[in-house]
Amino acid sequence: MDGLLIEKVMPGSVASELEIEAGDRLLAINGHRLRDIIDYNFFSADEELTLEVVKSDGEVWEIEVERDESEPLGLMFPAPVPAQCGNKCVFCFVHQLPKGLRAPLYVKDEDYRLSFLYGNYVTLANIGRAEVERIKEQRLSPLYISVHATDPLLREKLLGKSGIVPILEVMEELAAARITMHTQVVLCPGINDGSFLEQTVNDLAALYPLVASLAVVPLGLTRHRKGLPELRPVTSDYAADLIAAWQPRAKELAGRLGEPFLFFADEFFIKAGLPFPPIEEYGDFHQVENGVGMVPLFLDEAAEVLDQAQPLQPATITVVTGESPYQYLSDFLRNLGQKTGITFRPVAIRNRLFGDSVTVTGLVSGRDIIDGLREVEVGDLVLIPDVMLKEGEGVFLDDLSVADLQDALHKEIVVVESTPWGIYRAITGV
């Protein structure tokens, strides 16, 4: 039977008026059998529709629908079950996870549909001809592609998979179909840098504007990396040399292409102790979810908040963060305290779960927060940035909840948006 299980029907919607209910299954639209939510979005775009619905009791309904093109049907479906990754990337973070974390963290997805729907990065190393044709036919654009290297043999080494169709062949075909692509390179010192990075940048820039951006991000190594290929970490000296060599090239490319194209993750600048590029050099921030431009955006927004902040009732508030952004957050909170009268205590949480080399805020566990705050006079309450929690579930990487932290610390905990405005809105609420 297949089709799509209907998870929710929006009240007052077209579907609600047609007595379609949660638990029903939508099999087809205008005779097209539905494989996933992408098919639903693609085939439901017409004004006149014929829906084939199987009710929860097994009865089959065929429903004729006429509606304005802009009027949604009002159906909601579960997220697609991701296709599993068949690669064995030498730098794979999942392979370096300890036991006892949230079960979904151990799932390696490699699904072009999730790339289109949610911006997940995929290698396209496991994609077949039918999937490529579907991408072109249904115009699944933009896609987010992990390239890592355009040299075919090096890419096979990095992905731990042989017999891969060269990535440039796939991307050139997608570009010819006007599919926009954002790309990334996970940089492994001594492996895909140097002349290989030069080749990758040149090859991808040649496909601009269909390849719209390229982010270079550092590999992540945890203390649980055992029985895996030996890799060199990104050191402060390596990061400084990389930025010195490549930032002028990024500017040159931006001038030649007409807009910013090549970006380097914030972590390189933090490790090197170098200033970030001006905010206009990040373009439309296509790669911000990839850790590119997050801190510059934070600093830019911090200036807005400080310009508008007003005095508040005195309080002492602890704000937790990862080690990487600590200095930037600490500077902002010191200035915000002067404007509001609040006493802030920023605390950088050491990552004991993954090891000292992992310093980003989003990979801090609940247990490490508890351990990091045990000897701290936290004051009236604790602010936790939302990036530390799984969206929609409110649990940390190690499955601890906010309530677990409150029980352990005996303090009120407030989860805040991880931005200057998020922090300011939280304290005005207090």
Solvent accessible surface area in square Angstrom, and as a share of the most:
residue,aa,sasa,rsa
1,M,139,0.62
2,D,115,0.59
3,G,14,0.14
4,L,18,0.09
5,L,77,0.39
6,I,1,0.01
7,E,101,0.45
8,K,100,0.43
9,V,25,0.14
10,M,78,0.35
11,P,115,0.72
12,G,65,0.63
13,S,17,0.11
14,V,17,0.10
15,A,1,0.01
16,S,44,0.28
17,E,132,0.59
18,L,53,0.26
19,E,116,0.52
20,I,4,0.02
21,E,98,0.44
22,A,60,0.47
23,G,36,0.35
24,D,1,0.00
25,R,62,0.23
26,L,0,0.00
27,L,10,0.05
28,A,4,0.03
29,I,0,0.00
30,N,56,0.29
31,G,68,0.65
32,H,85,0.38
33,R,133,0.49
34,L,6,0.03
35,R,148,0.54
36,D,6,0.03
37,I,39,0.20
38,I,4,0.02
39,D,0,0.00
40,Y,19,0.07
41,N,79,0.41
42,F,82,0.34
43,F,36,0.15
44,S,11,0.07
45,A,57,0.44
46,D,80,0.41
47,E,89,0.40
48,E,118,0.53
49,L,3,0.01
50,T,38,0.22
51,L,1,0.00
52,E,53,0.24
53,V,0,0.00
54,V,12,0.07
55,K,19,0.08
56,S,91,0.58
57,D,113,0.59
58,G,47,0.46
59,E,97,0.44
60,V,92,0.53
61,W,70,0.25
62,E,132,0.59
63,I,20,0.10
64,E,124,0.55
65,V,7,0.04
66,E,144,0.65
67,R,28,0.10
68,D,99,0.51
69,E,118,0.53
70,S,106,0.68
71,E,72,0.32
72,P,99,0.62
73,L,4,0.02
74,G,10,0.09
75,L,16,0.08
76,M,91,0.40
77,F,19,0.08
78,P,57,0.36
79,A,66,0.51
80,P,20,0.13
81,V,127,0.73
82,P,40,0.25
83,A,49,0.38
84,Q,111,0.49
85,C,27,0.16
86,G,45,0.43
87,N,2,0.01
88,K,144,0.61
89,C,17,0.10
90,V,23,0.13
91,F,21,0.09
92,C,19,0.11
93,F,58,0.24
94,V,39,0.22
95,H,70,0.31
96,Q,0,0.00
97,L,28,0.14
98,P,19,0.12
99,K,194,0.82
100,G,64,0.61
101,L,14,0.07
102,R,24,0.09
103,A,76,0.59
104,P,76,0.48
105,L,44,0.22
106,Y,83,0.32
107,V,66,0.38
108,K,42,0.18
109,D,48,0.25
110,E,20,0.09
111,D,3,0.02
112,Y,27,0.10
113,R,40,0.15
114,L,11,0.06
115,S,0,0.00
116,F,63,0.26
117,L,48,0.24
118,Y,128,0.49
119,G,26,0.25
120,N,47,0.24
121,Y,50,0.19
122,V,2,0.01
123,T,10,0.06
124,L,10,0.05
125,A,13,0.10
126,N,61,0.31
127,I,36,0.18
128,G,31,0.30
129,R,135,0.49
130,A,77,0.60
131,E,60,0.27
132,V,6,0.04
133,E,75,0.34
134,R,17,0.06
135,I,0,0.00
136,K,51,0.22
137,E,118,0.53
138,Q,11,0.05
139,R,119,0.44
140,L,2,0.01
141,S,33,0.21
142,P,48,0.30
143,L,0,0.00
144,Y,41,0.15
145,I,0,0.00
146,S,6,0.04
147,V,0,0.00
148,H,5,0.02
149,A,0,0.00
150,T,5,0.03
151,D,34,0.18
152,P,64,0.40
153,L,141,0.70
154,L,15,0.07
155,R,6,0.02
156,E,39,0.17
157,K,124,0.53
158,L,0,0.00
159,L,0,0.00
160,G,38,0.37
161,K,62,0.26
162,S,93,0.60
163,G,74,0.71
164,I,22,0.11
165,V,85,0.49
166,P,46,0.29
167,I,3,0.01
168,L,39,0.19
169,E,99,0.44
170,V,12,0.07
171,M,0,0.00
172,E,87,0.39
173,E,48,0.22
174,L,0,0.00
175,A,12,0.09
176,A,86,0.67
177,A,24,0.19
178,R,143,0.52
179,I,0,0.00
180,T,41,0.24
181,M,0,0.00
182,H,7,0.03
183,T,0,0.00
184,Q,18,0.08
185,V,0,0.00
186,V,17,0.09
187,L,0,0.00
188,C,1,0.01
189,P,4,0.02
190,G,53,0.51
191,I,36,0.18
192,N,1,0.01
193,D,26,0.14
194,G,50,0.48
195,S,89,0.57
196,F,79,0.33
197,L,1,0.00
198,E,69,0.31
199,Q,69,0.31
200,T,1,0.01
201,V,0,0.00
202,N,64,0.33
203,D,37,0.19
204,L,0,0.00
205,A,8,0.06
206,A,85,0.66
207,L,30,0.15
208,Y,45,0.17
209,P,77,0.48
210,L,20,0.10
211,V,0,0.00
212,A,18,0.14
213,S,1,0.00
214,L,0,0.00
215,A,0,0.00
216,V,0,0.00
217,V,14,0.08
218,P,20,0.12
219,L,13,0.07
220,G,30,0.29
221,L,26,0.13
222,T,10,0.06
223,R,144,0.53
224,H,43,0.19
225,R,44,0.16
226,K,161,0.68
227,G,90,0.87
228,L,58,0.29
229,P,69,0.44
230,E,169,0.76
231,L,20,0.10
232,R,136,0.50
233,P,73,0.46
234,V,11,0.07
235,T,67,0.39
236,S,61,0.39
237,D,106,0.55
238,Y,36,0.14
239,A,0,0.00
240,A,32,0.25
241,D,98,0.51
242,L,13,0.06
243,I,10,0.05
244,A,72,0.56
245,A,70,0.55
246,W,23,0.08
247,Q,30,0.13
248,P,80,0.51
249,R,51,0.18
250,A,8,0.06
251,K,111,0.47
252,E,84,0.38
253,L,0,0.00
254,A,24,0.19
255,G,66,0.63
256,R,146,0.53
257,L,34,0.17
258,G,65,0.62
259,E,81,0.36
260,P,33,0.21
261,F,0,0.00
262,L,8,0.04
263,F,15,0.06
264,F,6,0.02
265,A,5,0.04
266,D,7,0.04
267,E,38,0.17
268,F,0,0.00
269,F,5,0.02
270,I,41,0.21
271,K,65,0.27
272,A,22,0.17
273,G,66,0.64
274,L,64,0.32
275,P,112,0.70
276,F,34,0.14
277,P,19,0.12
278,P,68,0.43
279,I,58,0.29
280,E,125,0.56
281,E,48,0.22
282,Y,8,0.03
283,G,33,0.31
284,D,108,0.56
285,F,40,0.17
286,H,86,0.38
287,Q,5,0.02
288,V,32,0.18
289,E,155,0.69
290,N,35,0.18
291,G,22,0.21
292,V,3,0.02
293,G,0,0.00
294,M,89,0.40
295,V,15,0.08
296,P,9,0.06
297,L,66,0.33
298,F,33,0.14
299,L,73,0.36
300,D,67,0.35
301,E,42,0.19
302,A,7,0.05
303,A,63,0.48
304,E,84,0.38
305,V,0,0.00
306,L,36,0.18
307,D,116,0.60
308,Q,99,0.44
309,A,4,0.03
310,Q,110,0.49
311,P,105,0.66
312,L,49,0.24
313,Q,155,0.69
314,P,110,0.69
315,A,19,0.15
316,T,30,0.17
317,I,0,0.00
318,T,0,0.00
319,V,4,0.02
320,V,1,0.00
321,T,6,0.03
322,G,0,0.00
323,E,68,0.30
324,S,17,0.11
325,P,33,0.21
326,Y,71,0.27
327,Q,103,0.46
328,Y,48,0.18
329,L,13,0.07
330,S,19,0.12
331,D,45,0.23
332,F,6,0.02
333,L,2,0.01
334,R,132,0.48
335,N,53,0.27
336,L,0,0.00
337,G,14,0.13
338,Q,137,0.61
339,K,83,0.35
340,T,2,0.01
341,G,47,0.45
342,I,10,0.05
343,T,69,0.40
344,F,24,0.10
345,R,90,0.33
346,P,30,0.19
347,V,22,0.13
348,A,38,0.30
349,I,3,0.01
350,R,116,0.42
351,N,2,0.01
352,R,106,0.39
353,L,32,0.16
354,F,1,0.00
355,G,7,0.07
356,D,85,0.44
357,S,63,0.41
358,V,10,0.05
359,T,30,0.18
360,V,56,0.32
361,T,19,0.11
362,G,28,0.27
363,L,49,0.24
364,V,1,0.01
365,S,2,0.01
366,G,0,0.00
367,R,110,0.40
368,D,5,0.03
369,I,0,0.00
370,I,3,0.01
371,D,55,0.28
372,G,24,0.23
373,L,3,0.02
374,R,131,0.48
375,E,164,0.74
376,V,49,0.28
377,E,137,0.61
378,V,10,0.05
379,G,21,0.20
380,D,84,0.43
381,L,4,0.02
382,V,0,0.00
383,L,0,0.00
384,I,0,0.00
385,P,13,0.08
386,D,57,0.29
387,V,75,0.43
388,M,3,0.02
389,L,24,0.12
390,K,61,0.26
391,E,167,0.75
392,G,83,0.80
393,E,105,0.47
394,G,30,0.29
395,V,26,0.15
396,F,0,0.00
397,L,13,0.06
398,D,28,0.15
399,D,81,0.42
400,L,39,0.19
401,S,31,0.20
402,V,30,0.17
403,A,58,0.45
404,D,58,0.30
405,L,0,0.00
406,Q,61,0.27
407,D,103,0.53
408,A,35,0.27
409,L,25,0.12
410,H,154,0.69
411,K,77,0.33
412,E,106,0.48
413,I,12,0.06
414,V,41,0.23
415,V,61,0.35
416,V,11,0.06
417,E,82,0.37
418,S,41,0.26
419,T,36,0.21
420,P,1,0.01
421,W,58,0.20
422,G,4,0.04
423,I,7,0.04
424,Y,24,0.09
425,R,130,0.48
426,A,18,0.14
427,I,5,0.02
428,T,63,0.37
429,G,68,0.66
430,V,97,0.56
